[in-house]
């Protein structure tokens, strides 16, 4: 059984290592040049991140499907549709705030996953993984929501995906407005889940120290 798991561990180590290396390649030179310097790399990394939904769906990770899918959809809506399609918002400071938060989160998260796969994760990295999200997640969500709000007029004017929504009684712009209202509630669910995980992961170590 252990031998059967080795290829999966090798694959997960490789996937997380490549994502970590990609995050390290991000070089935001200035607020004005955020999209130009980091946009294409983030597009590749975010597209590849759908594999994390697949990992939960096929059972090679215990993460489940819903939370990874919710996070992937949020970032995809923000980046692949909004920031990539609407050039008028690509120089907004909110994009810089979001990219910075994403980068700092993933530079910790992916090495943590990679080293855990081979049983070599140091405690300090575990501590960072379950602590740094506390300020970084709100920072990222704030940037995402600000950019979506700033994109609304351009989204309506450009009428994104007009052909697809032509047969429906609402537009893509209307869908995004509804998502915008629901966004904080979905984020609170994810944030609460991470806080519970923090108590579980770091609490166990404290109990071991006391024993």
JONORCOR-V267660 format. One record per residue. N is the residue number from 0. OMEGA is omega in whole degrees, -180 to 180 (none if undefined). Layout:
n:N omega:OMEGA
n:N omega:OMEGA
//
This chain:
n:0 omega:179
n:1 omega:179
n:2 omega:179
n:3 omega:-179
n:4 omega:-176
n:5 omega:178
n:6 omega:179
n:7 omega:178
n:8 omega:179
n:9 omega:178
n:10 omega:-179
n:11 omega:177
n:12 omega:179
n:13 omega:-179
n:14 omega:-178
n:15 omega:178
n:16 omega:179
n:17 omega:177
n:18 omega:178
n:19 omega:179
n:20 omega:178
n:21 omega:178
n:22 omega:179
n:23 omega:179
n:24 omega:-177
n:25 omega:-179
n:26 omega:179
n:27 omega:-175
n:28 omega:180
n:29 omega:178
n:30 omega:-178
n:31 omega:-176
n:32 omega:-175
n:33 omega:-176
n:34 omega:-179
n:35 omega:-175
n:36 omega:-173
n:37 omega:-172
n:38 omega:-176
n:39 omega:179
n:40 omega:-180
n:41 omega:177
n:42 omega:180
n:43 omega:-178
n:44 omega:-179
n:45 omega:176
n:46 omega:179
n:47 omega:-177
n:48 omega:175
n:49 omega:177
n:50 omega:180
n:51 omega:173
n:52 omega:179
n:53 omega:179
n:54 omega:179
n:55 omega:-177
n:56 omega:-178
n:57 omega:173
n:58 omega:178
n:59 omega:172
n:60 omega:-178
n:61 omega:-174
n:62 omega:-175
n:63 omega:-177
n:64 omega:-168
n:65 omega:-176
n:66 omega:176
n:67 omega:-180
n:68 omega:180
n:69 omega:179
n:70 omega:-180
n:71 omega:180
n:72 omega:180
n:73 omega:-180
n:74 omega:179
n:75 omega:176
n:76 omega:-178
n:77 omega:-169
n:78 omega:-172
n:79 omega:-179
n:80 omega:-172
n:81 omega:-174
n:82 omega:-176
n:83 omega:-175
n:84 omega:-175
n:85 omega:-174
n:86 omega:-177
n:87 omega:-178
n:88 omega:-174
n:89 omega:178
n:90 omega:-180
n:91 omega:177
n:92 omega:180
n:93 omega:177
n:94 omega:177
n:95 omega:180
n:96 omega:-178
n:97 omega:-180
n:98 omega:179
n:99 omega:179
n:100 omega:178
n:101 omega:-176
n:102 omega:-179
n:103 omega:177
n:104 omega:-173
n:105 omega:177
n:106 omega:175
n:107 omega:-171
n:108 omega:-175
n:109 omega:173
n:110 omega:177
n:111 omega:179
n:112 omega:-178
n:113 omega:-178
n:114 omega:175
n:115 omega:-180
n:116 omega:-179
n:117 omega:177
n:118 omega:-177
n:119 omega:-177
n:120 omega:179
n:121 omega:-177
n:122 omega:-177
n:123 omega:179
n:124 omega:175
n:125 omega:180
n:126 omega:179
n:127 omega:-179
n:128 omega:-175
n:129 omega:176
n:130 omega:-174
n:131 omega:178
n:132 omega:-176
n:133 omega:174
n:134 omega:-171
n:135 omega:179
n:136 omega:177
n:137 omega:179
n:138 omega:-180
n:139 omega:-179
n:140 omega:176
n:141 omega:178
n:142 omega:-180
n:143 omega:-177
n:144 omega:177
n:145 omega:-179
n:146 omega:177
n:147 omega:-180
n:148 omega:180
n:149 omega:-177
n:150 omega:-175
n:151 omega:-179
n:152 omega:-180
n:153 omega:179
n:154 omega:180
n:155 omega:-179
n:156 omega:-177
n:157 omega:-180
n:158 omega:-178
n:159 omega:179
n:160 omega:-178
n:161 omega:-178
n:162 omega:-179
n:163 omega:-176
n:164 omega:-178
n:165 omega:-178
n:166 omega:-178
n:167 omega:-178
n:168 omega:179
n:169 omega:-178
n:170 omega:176
n:171 omega:178
n:172 omega:178
n:173 omega:179
n:174 omega:-178
n:175 omega:178
n:176 omega:177
n:177 omega:179
n:178 omega:-180
n:179 omega:179
n:180 omega:-178
n:181 omega:-173
n:182 omega:-179
n:183 omega:-179
n:184 omega:176
n:185 omega:180
n:186 omega:179
n:187 omega:178
n:188 omega:179
n:189 omega:-179
n:190 omega:178
n:191 omega:178
n:192 omega:180
n:193 omega:178
n:194 omega:177
n:195 omega:178
n:196 omega:179
n:197 omega:179
n:198 omega:-179
n:199 omega:-175
n:200 omega:-177
n:201 omega:178
n:202 omega:179
n:203 omega:-179
n:204 omega:179
n:205 omega:179
n:206 omega:179
n:207 omega:179
n:208 omega:-179
n:209 omega:179
n:210 omega:none
//
